[in-house]
Amino acid sequence: MHIILFDDQTWKTLWPFTLTRPVAAVRVGILTIGEKWEKIFSEEVSYLTADYLQAKYKYTPGDDNLFINGSVLPGDNIKREIADLKNNEALAGKNGELIAVRLDRDHAEVFSPDEHKDYNVKQAASSFKAINRPWDIFAMNGDEIFSDFSIVTKGRTSAPLGSTVSFTGKGDIFVEPGAKIEHAIVNTEEGPVYIDKETKIMDGSLIRGPFVLGRGSVVKMGAKIYGPTTIGPFSKAGGEINNCVIFGYSNKAHEGFLGNSVIGEWCNIGADTNTSNLKNNYADVRVWSYIDEKFIDTGLKFCGLFMGDHSKCGINTMFNTGTLVGVFANIFGSGFPRTFIPSFSWGGAHGFSTYKLEKAFEVAGKVMERRNVELSPADMDLLENVFKETEKYRSG
């Protein structure tokens, strides 16, 4: 059976993160949504997404295809209902949204997420969770860490903690072989801690679960990290971090506060950068929505920074509550920049100009080379499409 994770309108409600990836490639918990479904079905997944993303994210239908909405998180009950679907049967949510459908090759070739009237549609009996907005990523991260932890560590034994580590709490901790933890304090009272391979937690770090440190990542000396937080693979974390998700290959390595925030890949947060995550009047936070083309109410009191892939900010940058930054933005200077910064913007509180595509590629190539990753022609083609897709949001 071919497992295909498809995008519906949620692909645009999750911009800027899904400007550069399908919805199911979003990391929440330990794993991306796609990796969660791979673990469940023991099958490699493929993606049905925006045309310009398909060169990088393959779509491989076969004779028997199970299409699953890429925004759906695989809870126990809903995954059973999905797995039990027969050919030409579909599963829909209470609002009519398509959760999953099973199709043969001929029907797969004409599949559309927006039309499922020709299928035998069943109403889902189980409740389920799905990420629909950028803030859902950090809001659901704690539950997903618990869920992923049980999947990733099932039937396995943790490597031992070092003798210099102070451990407290009744929760679980799992350390993969090759992780190095020295003179740190780890507290699992409120949730598990998962430390992946080739990681390092330096002296004086204070960590409270639920917490994930992805492969090849580093927690710098004296860091204070409150769960639920995920630091994705090959990233650096320092200063104070609270309830955040960093997808991977990004650095928030220095002092400064980052709270209730989501950071994409290949980002860099300058030293002493601070993010407000609570308004002075304690009002609900409003965040820019691309699909609505206006600021909308999140319903959250605590909501910080959303930063798309390849964006960076200089030292001492100040981000106001509920700031949304696109892909390849470069932010610097004194004062608070505006709370919606379009992709490929260059500047700060005193105004922005367009970050030229050739300059952006030059920087990205150097940054990625440092991690032994190539900026491929497929990557450049994808990012050029993002540049065009977001052009109307830039003023200069």
Order of alpha helices (4+ residues) and beta strands (2+ residues): beta-alpha-alpha-beta-beta-beta-alpha-beta-beta-alpha-beta-beta-alpha-alpha-beta-beta-beta-beta-beta-beta-beta-beta-beta-beta-beta-beta-beta-beta-beta-beta-beta-beta-beta-beta-beta-beta-beta-beta-beta-beta-beta-alpha-alpha
